[in-house]
Amino acid sequence: MTGAQPWLYALGVDLLVRLYGDKQCSQLYRLATALKRLMRLPTQKVDGAAKSVAGHFGLLFVLLVAVAAVYVVCLLMDVLFNFCVGCKVYYLYRLIIREE
C-alpha cells in the first residue's frame, strides 16, 4: 500500500492544479496534450462543467483513499505493536485542553 501513496499524492496535487489553478501547469495535462499531438488525434469540444465535476469526484476519491490509508496504518500499528495512535492523540488533546 505504501508504494502507491506517492502516485496518489501526485494525482491529488495534479487534480488540485487542474481544478483551481492553470491547467497548463498540470503535468498530466501536458502529457495528454503531447500524446494527442503525437498520435494526431482531432480536438473535440467537451462541456467544461462535466470535466470540472469529474475532477472534483476524482479529488474526493483521492482524499478518501488517503484517509483510508492512514486508517489502515493506524489499525496495523495497534494490532501489530499494541500502539494506539488515537489514544496518544487524545492524551495530547487532554494536555492542551484541560477541563476545569
N, C-alpha and C positions, 0 to 999 in steps of 0.2 A: 504494500500500500504506500509506503514512503517513497518508492521510486516514481510514482505517478504524481506526487504532490507538486514538484517544480513545474510540470506541464500544466497542472490545474491552476496554479497561481499565475503562470504566464498567460493562460487563456482568460482568466479573470481580469488581468490588467489590460489585455488586448480588447476585451469587451468594454471595459470602462473607457478606454481611449476612443473606441469607435462610437460609443453612445454619448459621451459627454465631452469629447474633445474633437480634434480634427482627425477624420478617418484616414487622411493621408499619412498620419504618424503611426497607424496601426501596421504592425509587421505582417499579420495575416492578410490584411487588405492589399499590401504591396505584393505579397507572394501570389495572391489570387489574380491580381491585375497582370503581373508578369506572365503567369501561366496562361491567362486568357489571350495575351498578345502572342505568346509563343505558339499556341495552338490555333491562332487566327479565328477565334470564336467571335460571332457578331455580338454587338452590345444590345441588350434588351432592357427596355424600361420596365421598372417594377415599382409598385407603390412603396414609398419610403416609410409610411406608417407601419406596414406589415413587417418590414425589416427591423424597425425600432422595437415592435412588440416581441419579435423573435429574439432580438438581442437582449431585451430585459428578461425574458424567460431563461435564456442561456446563462445570464449573470446570476439569476436566482438559483438555478441548478448548480452552478459552480459554488456559490456560497453555501448551499445546503450540503453538498458533498464535502466541503472543507470543514463544516461544523461536525458532520458525521465522522470525519477522520479524527478530529480532536476527541470526540466522544469515545471512539474505539481505542485510541491511545490511552485515555484516562481509565477506561474499563480494563484494558490489559495490564496497566500498572497496578490496579487494585487487585486483580486476580493473581497475577504472577509474583508481585513483590509486596503485596499487602500494603500498598502506599495509596491512600485515599486523597486524590487531588482536591476534591470538593471539601473534604474535612479541613485541609490546610488552608484553602481559600476562606472558608467560614471562620477559622481561627483568626486569620489576619483581619477579616472583616470585623470580628468582635473586638480585636485590639484597637482598631481605628475608630469604630463607632461603639463607644461604651454606653451601655444602658445605665441610667441612674435611677 
